[in-house]
Amino acid sequence: MVRALLNRGAIGLVSTHDLALADIAGSLDGHLHNVHFQEDFEDGRMHFDYKLQEGVVTKSNGLALMRSIGLDV
């Protein structure tokens, strides 16, 4: 899908939780740039600073998020 959009001259943003999609950046001649938001958990709540960070996200918040809603994981 991303390649098809680029082939048609599209400009935009793609958001995903699929880290495999981030791997295609190297095969698209610099037309794709990976950035991410970073979040922290404080007192069971997720907080974002809403600043774009370079590269692919380096941590997962899935387990912390599940715990914050009371799931025993």
Distance bins in CASP14 RR format, pairs under 12 A and 6 or more apart:
PFRMAT RR
TARGET T0000
AUTHOR 0000-0000-0000
RMODE 2
METHOD distances of the structure
MODEL  1
1 7 0 0 0 0 0 1 0 0 0 0 0
1 8 0 0 0 0 0 1 0 0 0 0 0
1 10 0 0 0 0 0 1 0 0 0 0 0
1 14 0 0 0 0 1 0 0 0 0 0 0
1 16 0 0 0 0 0 1 0 0 0 0 0
1 18 0 0 0 0 0 1 0 0 0 0 0
1 21 0 0 0 0 1 0 0 0 0 0 0
1 24 0 0 0 0 0 1 0 0 0 0 0
2 8 0 0 0 0 0 1 0 0 0 0 0
2 9 0 0 0 0 0 1 0 0 0 0 0
2 10 0 0 0 0 1 0 0 0 0 0 0
2 12 0 0 0 0 0 1 0 0 0 0 0
2 13 0 0 0 0 0 1 0 0 0 0 0
2 14 1 0 0 1 0 0 0 0 0 0 0
2 15 0 0 0 0 0 1 0 0 0 0 0
2 16 0 0 0 0 1 0 0 0 0 0 0
2 18 0 0 0 0 0 1 0 0 0 0 0
2 20 0 0 0 0 0 1 0 0 0 0 0
2 21 1 0 0 1 0 0 0 0 0 0 0
2 22 0 0 0 0 0 1 0 0 0 0 0
2 23 0 0 0 0 0 1 0 0 0 0 0
2 24 1 0 0 1 0 0 0 0 0 0 0
2 25 0 0 0 0 1 0 0 0 0 0 0
2 26 0 0 0 0 0 1 0 0 0 0 0
2 27 0 0 0 0 0 1 0 0 0 0 0
2 28 1 0 0 1 0 0 0 0 0 0 0
2 31 0 0 0 0 1 0 0 0 0 0 0
2 32 1 0 0 1 0 0 0 0 0 0 0
2 34 0 0 0 0 0 1 0 0 0 0 0
3 9 0 0 0 0 0 1 0 0 0 0 0
3 10 0 0 0 0 0 1 0 0 0 0 0
3 14 0 0 0 0 0 1 0 0 0 0 0
3 21 0 0 0 0 0 1 0 0 0 0 0
3 24 1 0 0 1 0 0 0 0 0 0 0
3 25 0 0 0 0 0 1 0 0 0 0 0
3 27 0 0 0 0 1 0 0 0 0 0 0
3 28 1 0 0 1 0 0 0 0 0 0 0
3 29 0 0 0 0 0 1 0 0 0 0 0
3 31 0 0 0 0 1 0 0 0 0 0 0
3 32 0 0 0 0 1 0 0 0 0 0 0
4 10 0 0 0 0 1 0 0 0 0 0 0
4 28 0 0 0 0 0 1 0 0 0 0 0
5 11 0 0 0 0 1 0 0 0 0 0 0
5 12 0 0 0 0 1 0 0 0 0 0 0
5 13 0 0 0 0 0 1 0 0 0 0 0
5 14 0 0 0 0 1 0 0 0 0 0 0
5 28 0 0 0 0 0 1 0 0 0 0 0
5 31 0 0 0 0 1 0 0 0 0 0 0
5 32 0 0 0 0 0 1 0 0 0 0 0
6 12 0 0 0 0 1 0 0 0 0 0 0
6 14 0 0 0 0 0 1 0 0 0 0 0
6 24 0 0 0 0 0 1 0 0 0 0 0
6 25 0 0 0 0 0 1 0 0 0 0 0
6 27 0 0 0 0 0 1 0 0 0 0 0
6 28 1 0 0 1 0 0 0 0 0 0 0
6 29 0 0 0 0 1 0 0 0 0 0 0
6 30 0 0 0 0 1 0 0 0 0 0 0
6 31 1 0 1 0 0 0 0 0 0 0 0
6 32 1 0 0 1 0 0 0 0 0 0 0
7 28 0 0 0 0 0 1 0 0 0 0 0
7 29 0 0 0 0 0 1 0 0 0 0 0
7 31 0 0 0 0 1 0 0 0 0 0 0
9 31 0 0 0 0 1 0 0 0 0 0 0
10 31 0 0 0 0 1 0 0 0 0 0 0
10 32 0 0 0 0 0 1 0 0 0 0 0
11 31 0 0 0 0 1 0 0 0 0 0 0
11 32 0 0 0 0 0 1 0 0 0 0 0
11 33 0 0 0 0 0 1 0 0 0 0 0
12 31 0 0 0 0 0 1 0 0 0 0 0
12 32 0 0 0 0 0 1 0 0 0 0 0
12 33 0 0 0 0 0 1 0 0 0 0 0
13 32 0 0 0 0 0 1 0 0 0 0 0
13 33 0 0 0 0 0 1 0 0 0 0 0
13 34 0 0 0 0 0 1 0 0 0 0 0
13 35 0 0 0 0 1 0 0 0 0 0 0
13 36 0 0 0 0 0 1 0 0 0 0 0
13 37 0 0 0 0 0 1 0 0 0 0 0
13 52 0 0 0 0 0 1 0 0 0 0 0
14 21 1 0 0 1 0 0 0 0 0 0 0
14 22 0 0 0 0 1 0 0 0 0 0 0
14 24 0 0 0 0 0 1 0 0 0 0 0
14 25 0 0 0 0 0 1 0 0 0 0 0
14 28 0 0 0 0 0 1 0 0 0 0 0
14 31 0 0 0 0 0 1 0 0 0 0 0
14 32 0 0 0 0 1 0 0 0 0 0 0
14 33 0 0 0 0 0 1 0 0 0 0 0
14 34 0 0 0 0 0 1 0 0 0 0 0
14 35 0 0 0 0 0 1 0 0 0 0 0
15 21 0 0 0 0 1 0 0 0 0 0 0
15 22 0 0 0 0 0 1 0 0 0 0 0
15 34 0 0 0 0 0 1 0 0 0 0 0
15 35 0 0 0 0 0 1 0 0 0 0 0
15 36 0 0 0 0 1 0 0 0 0 0 0
15 37 0 0 0 0 1 0 0 0 0 0 0
15 57 0 0 0 0 0 1 0 0 0 0 0
16 22 1 0 0 1 0 0 0 0 0 0 0
16 23 0 0 0 0 0 1 0 0 0 0 0
16 24 0 0 0 0 0 1 0 0 0 0 0
16 32 0 0 0 0 0 1 0 0 0 0 0
16 34 0 0 0 0 0 1 0 0 0 0 0
16 36 0 0 0 0 0 1 0 0 0 0 0
16 56 0 0 0 0 0 1 0 0 0 0 0
16 57 0 0 0 0 0 1 0 0 0 0 0
17 36 0 0 0 0 0 1 0 0 0 0 0
17 56 0 0 0 0 0 1 0 0 0 0 0
17 57 0 0 0 0 1 0 0 0 0 0 0
17 60 0 0 0 0 1 0 0 0 0 0 0
17 61 0 0 0 0 0 1 0 0 0 0 0
17 62 0 0 0 0 1 0 0 0 0 0 0
17 65 0 0 0 0 0 1 0 0 0 0 0
18 24 0 0 0 0 0 1 0 0 0 0 0
18 56 0 0 0 0 0 1 0 0 0 0 0
18 57 0 0 0 0 0 1 0 0 0 0 0
19 25 0 0 0 0 0 1 0 0 0 0 0
19 34 0 0 0 0 1 0 0 0 0 0 0
19 36 0 0 0 0 0 1 0 0 0 0 0
19 55 0 0 0 0 0 1 0 0 0 0 0
19 56 1 0 0 1 0 0 0 0 0 0 0
19 57 1 0 0 1 0 0 0 0 0 0 0
19 58 0 0 0 0 0 1 0 0 0 0 0
19 59 0 0 0 0 0 1 0 0 0 0 0
19 60 0 0 0 0 1 0 0 0 0 0 0
20 56 0 0 0 0 0 1 0 0 0 0 0
21 27 0 0 0 0 0 1 0 0 0 0 0
21 28 0 0 0 0 0 1 0 0 0 0 0
21 32 0 0 0 0 1 0 0 0 0 0 0
21 34 0 0 0 0 1 0 0 0 0 0 0
21 56 0 0 0 0 1 0 0 0 0 0 0
21 57 0 0 0 0 0 1 0 0 0 0 0
22 28 0 0 0 0 0 1 0 0 0 0 0
22 32 0 0 0 0 1 0 0 0 0 0 0
22 33 0 0 0 0 0 1 0 0 0 0 0
22 34 1 0 1 0 0 0 0 0 0 0 0
22 35 0 0 0 0 0 1 0 0 0 0 0
22 36 0 0 0 0 1 0 0 0 0 0 0
22 55 1 0 0 1 0 0 0 0 0 0 0
22 56 1 0 1 0 0 0 0 0 0 0 0
22 57 0 0 0 0 1 0 0 0 0 0 0
22 58 0 0 0 0 0 1 0 0 0 0 0
23 32 0 0 0 0 0 1 0 0 0 0 0
23 34 0 0 0 0 1 0 0 0 0 0 0
23 55 0 0 0 0 0 1 0 0 0 0 0
23 56 0 0 0 0 1 0 0 0 0 0 0
24 30 0 0 0 0 0 1 0 0 0 0 0
24 31 0 0 0 0 0 1 0 0 0 0 0
24 32 1 0 0 1 0 0 0 0 0 0 0
24 33 0 0 0 0 0 1 0 0 0 0 0
24 34 0 0 0 0 1 0 0 0 0 0 0
24 56 0 0 0 0 0 1 0 0 0 0 0
25 31 0 0 0 0 1 0 0 0 0 0 0
25 32 1 0 1 0 0 0 0 0 0 0 0
25 33 1 0 0 1 0 0 0 0 0 0 0
25 34 1 0 1 0 0 0 0 0 0 0 0
25 35 0 0 0 0 0 1 0 0 0 0 0
25 54 0 0 0 0 0 1 0 0 0 0 0
25 55 0 0 0 0 1 0 0 0 0 0 0
25 56 0 0 0 0 1 0 0 0 0 0 0
26 32 1 0 0 1 0 0 0 0 0 0 0
26 33 0 0 0 0 0 1 0 0 0 0 0
26 34 0 0 0 0 1 0 0 0 0 0 0
26 55 0 0 0 0 0 1 0 0 0 0 0
26 56 0 0 0 0 0 1 0 0 0 0 0
28 34 0 0 0 0 0 1 0 0 0 0 0
32 55 0 0 0 0 0 1 0 0 0 0 0
32 56 0 0 0 0 0 1 0 0 0 0 0
33 52 0 0 0 0 1 0 0 0 0 0 0
33 53 0 0 0 0 0 1 0 0 0 0 0
33 54 0 0 0 0 1 0 0 0 0 0 0
33 55 0 0 0 0 1 0 0 0 0 0 0
33 56 0 0 0 0 0 1 0 0 0 0 0
34 52 0 0 0 0 0 1 0 0 0 0 0
34 53 0 0 0 0 1 0 0 0 0 0 0
34 54 1 0 0 1 0 0 0 0 0 0 0
34 55 1 0 1 0 0 0 0 0 0 0 0
34 56 1 0 1 0 0 0 0 0 0 0 0
34 57 0 0 0 0 1 0 0 0 0 0 0
34 58 0 0 0 0 0 1 0 0 0 0 0
35 51 0 0 0 0 1 0 0 0 0 0 0
35 52 1 0 1 0 0 0 0 0 0 0 0
35 53 1 0 0 1 0 0 0 0 0 0 0
35 54 1 0 0 1 0 0 0 0 0 0 0
35 55 1 0 1 0 0 0 0 0 0 0 0
35 56 0 0 0 0 1 0 0 0 0 0 0
35 57 0 0 0 0 1 0 0 0 0 0 0
36 48 0 0 0 0 0 1 0 0 0 0 0
36 49 0 0 0 0 0 1 0 0 0 0 0
36 50 0 0 0 0 0 1 0 0 0 0 0
36 51 0 0 0 0 0 1 0 0 0 0 0
36 52 1 0 0 1 0 0 0 0 0 0 0
36 53 1 0 1 0 0 0 0 0 0 0 0
36 54 0 0 0 0 1 0 0 0 0 0 0
36 55 1 0 0 1 0 0 0 0 0 0 0
36 56 1 0 0 1 0 0 0 0 0 0 0
36 57 1 0 1 0 0 0 0 0 0 0 0
36 58 0 0 0 0 1 0 0 0 0 0 0
36 59 0 0 0 0 1 0 0 0 0 0 0
36 60 0 0 0 0 0 1 0 0 0 0 0
36 61 0 0 0 0 0 1 0 0 0 0 0
37 46 0 0 0 0 0 1 0 0 0 0 0
37 47 0 0 0 0 0 1 0 0 0 0 0
37 48 1 0 1 0 0 0 0 0 0 0 0
37 49 1 0 0 1 0 0 0 0 0 0 0
37 50 1 0 0 1 0 0 0 0 0 0 0
37 51 1 0 0 1 0 0 0 0 0 0 0
37 52 1 0 0 1 0 0 0 0 0 0 0
37 53 1 0 0 1 0 0 0 0 0 0 0
37 54 0 0 0 0 0 1 0 0 0 0 0
37 55 0 0 0 0 0 1 0 0 0 0 0
37 56 0 0 0 0 0 1 0 0 0 0 0
37 57 0 0 0 0 1 0 0 0 0 0 0
37 58 0 0 0 0 0 1 0 0 0 0 0
37 59 0 0 0 0 0 1 0 0 0 0 0
37 61 0 0 0 0 0 1 0 0 0 0 0
38 46 0 0 0 0 0 1 0 0 0 0 0
38 47 0 0 0 0 1 0 0 0 0 0 0
38 48 1 0 0 1 0 0 0 0 0 0 0
38 49 1 0 0 1 0 0 0 0 0 0 0
38 50 0 0 0 0 1 0 0 0 0 0 0
38 51 1 0 0 1 0 0 0 0 0 0 0
38 52 0 0 0 0 1 0 0 0 0 0 0
38 53 1 0 1 0 0 0 0 0 0 0 0
38 54 0 0 0 0 0 1 0 0 0 0 0
38 55 0 0 0 0 0 1 0 0 0 0 0
38 56 0 0 0 0 0 1 0 0 0 0 0
38 57 1 0 0 1 0 0 0 0 0 0 0
38 58 0 0 0 0 1 0 0 0 0 0 0
38 59 0 0 0 0 1 0 0 0 0 0 0
38 60 0 0 0 0 0 1 0 0 0 0 0
38 61 0 0 0 0 1 0 0 0 0 0 0
39 45 0 0 0 0 0 1 0 0 0 0 0
39 46 1 0 1 0 0 0 0 0 0 0 0
39 47 1 0 0 1 0 0 0 0 0 0 0
39 48 1 0 1 0 0 0 0 0 0 0 0
39 49 0 0 0 0 1 0 0 0 0 0 0
39 50 0 0 0 0 1 0 0 0 0 0 0
39 51 0 0 0 0 0 1 0 0 0 0 0
39 53 0 0 0 0 0 1 0 0 0 0 0
39 57 0 0 0 0 1 0 0 0 0 0 0
39 58 0 0 0 0 0 1 0 0 0 0 0
39 59 0 0 0 0 1 0 0 0 0 0 0
39 60 0 0 0 0 0 1 0 0 0 0 0
39 61 1 0 1 0 0 0 0 0 0 0 0
39 62 0 0 0 0 0 1 0 0 0 0 0
39 64 0 0 0 0 1 0 0 0 0 0 0
39 65 0 0 0 0 1 0 0 0 0 0 0
39 68 0 0 0 0 0 1 0 0 0 0 0
40 46 1 0 0 1 0 0 0 0 0 0 0
40 47 1 0 1 0 0 0 0 0 0 0 0
40 48 0 0 0 0 1 0 0 0 0 0 0
40 49 0 0 0 0 1 0 0 0 0 0 0
40 59 0 0 0 0 1 0 0 0 0 0 0
40 61 0 0 0 0 1 0 0 0 0 0 0
40 64 0 0 0 0 1 0 0 0 0 0 0
41 47 1 0 0 1 0 0 0 0 0 0 0
41 48 0 0 0 0 0 1 0 0 0 0 0
41 59 0 0 0 0 0 1 0 0 0 0 0
41 60 0 0 0 0 0 1 0 0 0 0 0
41 61 1 0 0 1 0 0 0 0 0 0 0
41 62 0 0 0 0 0 1 0 0 0 0 0
41 63 0 0 0 0 0 1 0 0 0 0 0
41 64 1 0 1 0 0 0 0 0 0 0 0
41 65 0 0 0 0 1 0 0 0 0 0 0
41 66 0 0 0 0 0 1 0 0 0 0 0
41 67 0 0 0 0 1 0 0 0 0 0 0
41 68 1 0 0 1 0 0 0 0 0 0 0
41 69 0 0 0 0 0 1 0 0 0 0 0
42 48 0 0 0 0 0 1 0 0 0 0 0
42 64 0 0 0 0 0 1 0 0 0 0 0
42 68 0 0 0 0 0 1 0 0 0 0 0
43 64 0 0 0 0 0 1 0 0 0 0 0
43 68 0 0 0 0 1 0 0 0 0 0 0
44 61 0 0 0 0 0 1 0 0 0 0 0
44 64 1 0 0 1 0 0 0 0 0 0 0
44 65 0 0 0 0 1 0 0 0 0 0 0
44 66 0 0 0 0 0 1 0 0 0 0 0
44 67 1 0 0 1 0 0 0 0 0 0 0
44 68 1 0 1 0 0 0 0 0 0 0 0
44 69 0 0 0 0 1 0 0 0 0 0 0
44 70 0 0 0 0 1 0 0 0 0 0 0
45 61 0 0 0 0 0 1 0 0 0 0 0
45 64 0 0 0 0 0 1 0 0 0 0 0
45 65 0 0 0 0 0 1 0 0 0 0 0
45 67 0 0 0 0 0 1 0 0 0 0 0
45 68 1 0 0 1 0 0 0 0 0 0 0
45 69 0 0 0 0 0 1 0 0 0 0 0
46 61 1 0 0 1 0 0 0 0 0 0 0
46 62 0 0 0 0 1 0 0 0 0 0 0
46 64 1 0 0 1 0 0 0 0 0 0 0
46 65 1 0 0 1 0 0 0 0 0 0 0
46 66 0 0 0 0 0 1 0 0 0 0 0
46 67 0 0 0 0 0 1 0 0 0 0 0
46 68 1 0 0 1 0 0 0 0 0 0 0
46 69 0 0 0 0 0 1 0 0 0 0 0
47 61 0 0 0 0 0 1 0 0 0 0 0
47 64 0 0 0 0 0 1 0 0 0 0 0
47 68 0 0 0 0 0 1 0 0 0 0 0
48 61 0 0 0 0 0 1 0 0 0 0 0
53 59 0 0 0 0 0 1 0 0 0 0 0
59 65 0 0 0 0 0 1 0 0 0 0 0
60 66 0 0 0 0 0 1 0 0 0 0 0
61 67 0 0 0 0 0 1 0 0 0 0 0
61 68 0 0 0 0 1 0 0 0 0 0 0
62 68 0 0 0 0 1 0 0 0 0 0 0
62 69 0 0 0 0 0 1 0 0 0 0 0
62 71 0 0 0 0 0 1 0 0 0 0 0
62 73 0 0 0 0 1 0 0 0 0 0 0
63 69 0 0 0 0 0 1 0 0 0 0 0
63 70 0 0 0 0 0 1 0 0 0 0 0
63 71 0 0 0 0 1 0 0 0 0 0 0
63 72 0 0 0 0 0 1 0 0 0 0 0
63 73 1 0 1 0 0 0 0 0 0 0 0
64 70 0 0 0 0 0 1 0 0 0 0 0
64 71 0 0 0 0 0 1 0 0 0 0 0
64 73 0 0 0 0 1 0 0 0 0 0 0
65 71 0 0 0 0 1 0 0 0 0 0 0
65 73 0 0 0 0 1 0 0 0 0 0 0
66 72 0 0 0 0 1 0 0 0 0 0 0
66 73 1 0 1 0 0 0 0 0 0 0 0
67 73 1 0 0 1 0 0 0 0 0 0 0
END
